[in-house]
């Protein structure tokens, strides 16, 4: 697999909403916390040339000589030394990108970042050491300089220029932890080692640190760049260990008062560094072991790449908070930073069930406690109110601001496009997550505890179909009164009407069908036969309505009964849920819903053709009428296409993945790490995003 | 007095390192904390036109429609409504700028910011209510809309778009304080009222808040702009009250672990708002009373303007921190954010002695506890070490990072210009501050407690003159070994050698003389006659050396015995100290040092001529050989010129102040609020600066 290696990737602790982002050229990575973008910091990684006195570095920094000028106004100091460091040439740089390790090799140096990919235990139940290992807000770095074939000692360096607006850079050596050598910014970020052979220093520019005539000057407090300088003797090869640490104390969020959960265990960034470095071997071994997750023969290189990239991006968006009486798990929505956006939660579900199933429960509970509402519903172009019911908010807030109870940050009244309500979809999402969680974890006590909400949610779905039971067709027919005369939308809010409109949308319809399938089973298990039958009846109505809309050409229009002719891939998206709610028989081509499954197979075969739902480069195009395609959903539908619907994965399909990798490694836009919304091959929105972990499903195709 | 009213000014609580900066056009003000510059936020202040449905506003915001585009990618939403708000024309806007109040009038609206200017009591000793009133991290705003001559109701608005990178905007209404209506960003900044007739809202742009079709949408959490909307009925005039609040919890500084002292009394920004609004009348009355400080007949409009501006800027840089066992007072150094830079402390001394004398003691104690060192000294071009002694660091750190014990953030070894050591000057500064503090406060117990340090400092000064007592001339003759072969500089680090070089500099020499004068007195009071005599001997040596360098033309060269011919105003700067150390007799023209005072009068008369130390616009030019002139020092030397040396202040001198006001109100550079370093009339460095409170001395000229 060939791709441009200069793309940004998250390297993140779990639950710290932090990332040591690196890979894109210039000052576009660095140590970011609580951000919806990379930290845009200079990162300095390099080594002395064999000639000595000059340096080669990875191209992850720009120029900061203007800073000196700012201080030395009126004087003529310039920064000619900057030229003493040159970038390695692109072709000299190799990158080995994995989920738990990311390694750059250039010249005689090797630079590896280790980041955790491991099960995250319920912090309420886990042993202290396990939870400390899991949520330690740090990632790890090893720098190796191979000087074996050289007869003079040589230096290597690793550092950064922090961009936090509120505090200066500092030397961690000056702290109350005498064993630590490091550089940091304020109390928030730091790069630290316990290797006594490493020297830390600050300078206006990194070359000032490398060329400090007097050791005293390494402590230059006005220095905006921090560097850790290693020296390797003649004919030696040495590896140096570093912890890249994050810390934020105090209350972090408003709306609900929370701190970072790690502050229970670590009182300062120095304590984080000390723990990370004291257990460096165990913790980095775990990261390396994380790579095994993707070392499966059935995965292509492209798949492994996209899985690793999306998992890293997911962790960079995660936040384990300490609420007053319980932990709160938040996944932030990439550049938008909306908190626990429900239409993301439902996609991240499969990853979380594998790695941290308690987080699914935690999210569902907070939706039940605080992020629900009750509405009435209306037919289009009518102001008459009919009974609605419960639904759940689009999200729980944005960028460390929990929204008010019953409100999302996103939803806006009186419109029918982007930012409108997603009442029906989020109701479906709550039921999907809940039924999958119960089934996967066999947590029937959860079902019993929350049976009232489950029943109310079912009733709410029925009401949104049609007020008169005999007129129900299994689809959403009425919009929430909260839209104030607007119309509900789906999570595909930035696409055209083919996926944007909720009512009569087949994407949402198939998801509704899957919820009815799951409820039929759940109610049956809970010995509620009437409800079970009612759910089954709805499922059948829904399936028949959808299948009945098959066109002569062989596809089902995106929005049925409304004259729409768009063709969409996500018609099959909902088929994922029966697979996880013990409903595989409903997916059988020769089962009760065989007619429905067959029609969806026919549909997907029809649409997956060049000029319909394939881009020119072979990549998947979610809607025939929109150029905006979302990778997270493509990953999900690929799994369904292959594994649930049983289509083969051959050369044509492999070209699709090659195209998708190319989208993600775009020279300019790969600044944004893993991103979701791709318009005609260019990353345009939903950048720096967590949702791509739908790719975890591919593991099940072994 | 005529000047462009569109200049930024700080409006700050005391000790919160916070400012509601406002006045410069576009998004260049806002609610900043811990910053070395304005927050660069949109601030929305406006009213509905009489026609209704459109608005006029003060020009303190730019455009943010790109934000909508970022979210609505792929859709065609645009932001045509933005045009519904137009700026008032410049000539419609009046500004009444005072130290405690700052008022803009335009159309039928009036907007006033109240900020405290009051004595700041020692927090350890003060009553709780007094300290809460004093350090409450908030300023106050009143918005009045005069709708008396209009028969329809009209709206007014006040809001902002926060630029903190770590949290979203929010409505304070959603908090646990139901009486509050407000908008804020995260937990850090907020504008709040208790007026139930005000509505708070968020929108992508402010016009979305003004034109929310559905009240529900005022809670749009993705809104980047927050607004508070008032409505005034027909033929009504109403005033609305707001608190502009700041808050930061947790540990703020590294090196020394501290929190903001106000966190002892207020647990959240809501508690700050609640207190500010509950005591609005008392607290704003105190601000208005603060204006009386400058309502003195002997002050010109230009002087009042510069005093008000500099005092506001000073408070924006102040930080009252809660150390482990005591409060720590920090004045940050404007755009550089160095903490308690000693050469600023010595200038801010006079202001602090008036408003908060305990802060002087607090600063001196921390210098004695942590920010001192011992060196040896060397003659120029010699590596032989001679006994040196104690001195004090240039500063205590930078931007919330306390530097290591014995170190400043600034000082750098091996050089002889900007960033070199200021060993001799900071030693003089410690002795100046200490002797002034003791004399002004009559705090002889402080003198007795720290007599050891005072004696050691005196000894250190002697050693820096000459190792052999009989060869001493009262001036600094040796450089600190810490310069590693470089040379010490003075606080005028960005000027040329005329003020930059410490050794043999007459600016520093006259300051040294003043220290000897003060020590003579202090040692005498402490019944240490030998030391007193020794100090006197040094003072006389110093005075004779300086006076002996008078040139035939009538000036004393800036650096004596080294062939320099620069002419400098700060030759007279040191004369301020005897005035404050009960040493007025040493300043008498007919006294023991009459010959010295006369020669300095001759000097200043000679240099204050066009082409020497006057710019073409009449402004003061500190050095004949540098275009870099510093307002704080000009203010100080003006006081000495008039009040100590007895020169009249006539038309020519008034023109100087007019020029200085013009420098500060430069159309572009007045973005930087009060600034110190002016190069040929343009603000260039030391911007957003606290040092201008030397102007407080002008009050003594009544």
Interface residues (C-beta under 8 A of the other chain):
Chain A: X33 X34 X35 X70 X71 X72 X73 X74 X75 X77 X165 X166 X167 X168 X169 X170 X171 X174 X175 X184 X186 X187 X213 X214 X216 X217 X219 X220 X221 X222 X248 X249 X250 X251 X253 X254 X255 X268 X335 X336 X337 X338 X397 X398 X399 X400 X401 X403 X404 X407 X408 X409 X410 X412 X413 X414 X417 X418 X419 X482 X484 X494 X495 X626 X627 X628 X677 X679 X684 X685
Chain B: X33 X34 X35 X70 X71 X72 X73 X74 X75 X77 X165 X166 X167 X168 X169 X170 X171 X174 X175 X184 X186 X187 X213 X214 X216 X217 X219 X220 X221 X222 X248 X249 X250 X251 X252 X253 X254 X255 X268 X335 X336 X337 X338 X397 X398 X399 X400 X401 X403 X404 X407 X408 X409 X410 X412 X413 X414 X417 X418 X419 X482 X484 X494 X495 X626 X627 X628 X677 X679 X684 X685
